[in-house]
Amino acid sequence: MNIQDLNEKIHSLSLVEALKAVASEFPDKMVFTTSFGIEDQVITDMIFRNDIDIKVVSLDTGRLFEQTYKVFSATRDKYNRDIEIFYPDTEAVQNLLSKKGPYSFYNSIENRKECCNIRKVEPLRRALSGNECWVTGIRADQSTGRTDMEMLEEDHGYGLIKVNPLFDWTLEDVMKYLKDNNVPYNSLHDQGFISIGCAPCTRAVKPGDDFRAGRWWWEDNSGKECGLHTHGK
């Protein structure tokens, strides 16, 4: 089934039923990558609560917040389900730190993207390998480059179909779902952190600030992307 037909098939379905329908088209070939952020926790709850046949995986960059690990642990406890973890290549991390030290990403955009590529993009490629459909927690209003997003998209960089279940959700929609369904979420979100990544690269934002102002705040005009959803485009 092509992407247009699949979009039509799920158009009138509830979100849970839409995920089930897409999963049925890609048996054992559909994966959801979670960073344990609020959007991802919504999708994790939908998958685990409804026993949808979608693999749930995560990337551990080695620089995550303690609060992120606590959400990981609480999620495992709540649903009693495994979440597969992908780490960066050990040799690549060793070489980076040996040659450039632990904070090279502060020195230039090129260095920061190099670190993101080692710690995120390369592990993501391994996580996606062998799959044909990738579920993400991206919302359209999270950055200007995502305003034309649809539920199902072709990701030419990774060569698969990308599913964005929450593309038209607002932040308020997300928080309401979490609270209504008692879903664990990162306590940093209650402290002004909106987009949470690696600890050295994330800080809280002030009310009214841009959504990604807390990510790589020392950079100007970098696009504020790590490459997970733009790599290879």
N, C-alpha and C positions, 0 to 999 in steps of 0.2 A: 504494500500500500504506500502510495507516495504521500508527501507531506501535506499537500492540499486536501487530499481525500481524508487523511487522518484528522486534519483541523476541522473539517466538516463533520466527521463522525463524533468528535468530542464537544462540538460547539454548544449543544444544549444540555450537556451532562453536568452534574455537580463536580466539584474539583476532585473529590475522592474517586468518583466513578470515572472521571477522565483519566486519572493516573492509572486506574485498573485497566482501562481500555488500551492505553498506550503500552502498558507493561505486557498485555496479552499479545501485542504485535511484536515484542522483542523479548521472548522468553530467555531468561538467563543472560541477556545482553543489555540490560538496563541498569544504570548505576546512578546513585545520588551522592554527591560530594558535599559533606557538611563541614562548616568551620565552627559550628556550635553557636553561631549568631542567632538573633531572634527569628529571622526569616527561616533559617535552616531548621530551627527547632519546631516551627510550625509544620514543615514538610516531614520531618522525622516523626512527629506525632501522628500525622496522617498515615504514613507508611506502616509504622509499627502497630498503631491502634487497629488498623484495618487489614493487617496481614497482607499488604500488597507486595507482590513479587518483584521488589526492587532492592538491589544491593546497596547498603549504606556504608560509605567509606569516609575517611578524613585524612588530611595531611597534617603531620606534626612537624613543624619547621625546626623545632628545637629551641625556639625563642618565644613560645606562647606565654600568656599570662597564667598565673596560678588559678585565677577565677575561671579561665577557659577549661582547664583540666577538671575543675570542680563540676562544671556543667557536663563534661564528658562522663564523669563518674556518676553523677546524678541521673543522667539519661540512661546509662546502662542499668542502674538499679531500678529505675521506674518501669522500663519495658522488658528487662531481662533478655535483651537481644545483643548480639555481637555487632561491633562496628570495626571494620578492618582499617588499620592505620598504615599509612605509607610515610616513610622517612626519607629525607634527602640522602643522596649517595655519600657515604662516609668519607671516601677519599676526596671527593670534590669539596666537601666542607673543610676537611683538614688542610687541603692545599690553599683554599681561600683564606683561612685564618692564619696559616703559616706565612703567607706572602703579604697579606694586607691587614692583618689584625682583626679584632672582633667588631670594629665599628667603621669599616671601610665605606659602608653605605651612606654615611653622613657626608662623605667627601665629594661626591659627584652623583649625578643622575645615572651615569653609566655604571658606577660601582653599585648603586642601589639596585638597578635592574639586574646586574650580575648576581647579586645575592638572592633576589626574588626568583631568578631563573633556577638557581641551584636548589633553593629551599622549597619552592612552590611549583614552578612550571614543570621541571623534569619529573618530580614525584607525581604530579597530576597526569602526565603522559602515561606513566606506568599504571596509575589507577584507572585510566580510561581504556587502556590497551585491551583489546578483545571484546569491547562493548560497542554497541551501535547506537545507543541512546543515553543521553546525559541529562540528568535532572539537576537544576540549580535553584538557588533561592533568590535570584536577582529580581529586583523590582524596577520598573521603568523610571520612577522618579528619583532613583538614587544617583543619577548623574545625567548630564545633558546628552552624552553619547548613547544613552539607552532609551531615549524617548520614543523611538520607533519600534520598540520591542513587541513581539508577538508571543503567544503561548508556545508554539512550535516553530523552531528556526533551523536552518541548515548551518552547521558550524563547519566551514570549509577548512579552517585551520587544523581542526582535530579530525575531520572527516566523519562526522556523525551528526545525528539530530539532537538538538538541544531543546529541552523542555523547561519552560519558565512558568511554573504554576502560579506564582504570586506576582506576575508581571504588572497586573493592574491593581494590586493592593496598595493601600496607604500604610504609613507607619502606625496609624491608629487602628487599622484593621488587624495588623499583626499583633499589637499589644493586647487587643481585646480577645483575640483567639487564645493567646498564651494564658491569660488570666481566666477566661471562661473554662478552659480545659486543664488548668493546673499543670501547665507544661514548664519544666525547669528552664530557666534562662540565666544568662550571664549577669551577675550583680553589677558589673561595670556599666551596664546600660542605665542603671539608676543613678550613676555618678557622672553623667554627661558624656559617656562614651557611646557613640552611635555606630560607627564602623570599626570593628575590633579585629586587629591582625596581630602581628608580632609585637611584643612588649616594647622594644626600643623604638618602634616606628609608629606607635599609636598613642594619642593623648585625648583627653576630654575636650569637648568644644563648648562654646558659649551659646546661649539661646539666639537663634537667628543666623548662626554661622552656616556656611555651606556644609552639606552632608559629609563630605570627605575632608573637611578642614582639619580633622584630627589625624589624618594619615599623611605621613611624609611631609609634615608641616614646614620643614626647612627648604622644600623645593618650590620653585616658581615655574608655572607653565609646563609641568611634566605630564599632565593628563591624569595624575593621581591614580594610576592603574599599576597593578603588579605584573600583569601579563597573563593571568589565568584565563581571562575571557577575551583578551585581545591578541594573544600570541598566535602568530601564524596568519593573521588576517591580511 
